[in-house]
């Protein structure tokens, strides 16, 4: 009932935790990149400057005739060890969004190769949260300068 009184439920604390987790994610990815025997290297994972981790996977040519849903199931079976790696060894499964993008050839036919991107997900931090935070901060500063400061100066 009075959850707003607990600091762990405040938006600013949740945003701080988001950035703390993101910094941990960056540190772990750099460490895994530096380790030549890590599964990161085994999977030939790569990353962007924002630490989105991606890998290109391909299905066999024999899977070309299969329906799209079966192809996606096979892709998930191929990526299951990678998902376990992110979850069990690195501990970041709940913080990652996974995207699957299928490549097309020049004739706009779907290829058997997929780009799989793992992006870090911020639970609380967003542009909407940032705009609201700035608005409320400016409003509090304005009201305190407008009303509270003159009232205090009359008391002194």
N, C-alpha and C positions, 0 to 999 in steps of 0.2 A: 504494500500500500504506500509506504513512504520510500520507495526505491530511489527517488530523486535526491534523497539525503545521503545516499551512499556514493562516495567519490568514484568507485569503480564503474558506476552506471552513468557518469557524466560523459557527455560527448567528447570533450577535450581529452579525457583520459583514454577513451576508446580510440581516438585518432592517434594519440601518442603510442598506444599499443600497436596500431596498424603500422606506423613508421618504424617502430622497434622491430616488429616481425619482418618488415621489408629489408631492413638493414641486416638482420640475421640471414635472410634469403640471399642477399648479395654476398655476404661473407662466405656462406656455405658454397655457393656456386663458384666463387673465385678459388676456394680451397679445392673443390672437386676438379676444376680445370687444371690446377697446378699438379695434381696427383696423377702421374702417368698410368697407374694401375687401377684407377677408379672406374666405376661403371659409367660415369659420365663420358669418359673417353671410349669405353667399350661400345656404348650406344652411338658414338660419334655425334653427340649433342653439340649444338652451337647456341650462342646467345646474341641478343641485340644489345644496344647500349643501355636500354631500360631493363635489362636482365630478363627478357622474355626468352625462354629456352625453347628451341625448336629442333625437330628432326624430320627428315624425309624418309618415308617408308614406302615400299612398293610391294604389291602383290605379285604372285607368279602369273605368267602368261596363261596358264591353265585356268585361272580364275576369271578370265575375261568374259566368258559366257554366262557366268553366274549372275543372278539378280543382284541389284544394288544392296539390298538389305543383307544378303549373305556375304557380300564383299565387305560390308562394314563390320559384320560379326567377326570375320577373319582378321580384319585390321585390329579390332579390339583384342583378339586373342594374341596377336603379335605384340601389341603394346602393353599387355597385362604385366609382364615383368618390369617394364619401365614405370608403370603406375605404382607397383609395389615398391620399387626403388625410391620414388618420391615420397611414398607414404611411410613405409617401415624404416628405411635407412636414414632418410633426410628429415622426415617428420613434417612435411609441408603439404600433404594432400588436401587438407581443408582450406588451405590458402591459395590454391591454384585453380584457375579456369583453364579448361582444355578446349582447343578449337581444332577441327579437322577440315582441311581444305583440299579438294581434289583438283589435280592439274588437268588442263585441257591441251590437246595438241593444236596444230595450226588450223585444222578443219573443224575446230570446236567440238571434237569428240572427247569424251572423258577418258583420261588415261588411268593407268593402274597405280599411279604414284600419288601419295598424299603428303601434304605439309601439316604436321602436327605441332601446334604452338601451345606452350604452357605459360600462361600469364599470371603474375601475382595479383591476387584480388584483395582490395582494401575493403574491409567490412563496413567501416563507418565513414571514412574520409571520401568526400566527393566534391564536385564543384558546387552542388546545392548546399552541402554542409558548410563549405568555405564562405559562400555568399551570405548564408544566414549568420554565421559567426561574425563576419565583418559588420553586417548590419546591426546586430545586437551590441557589438562592442562600440560602434560609433554612437548608437542611441544612448547607451549608458554613459559614455563620456560626455555627450551633448547635454543630457539631463543633469548630470552632476555639475557641469560647468555652468549651466543655465540657472539651476534652482538651488542646488546644495551649497555651492561655493559662496553665493551672495548671502545665503542664510547663515552660514558659519561666520562670514566676515562681520555680520551684524551682531553676533554674539560676542565677538572679541573686542 
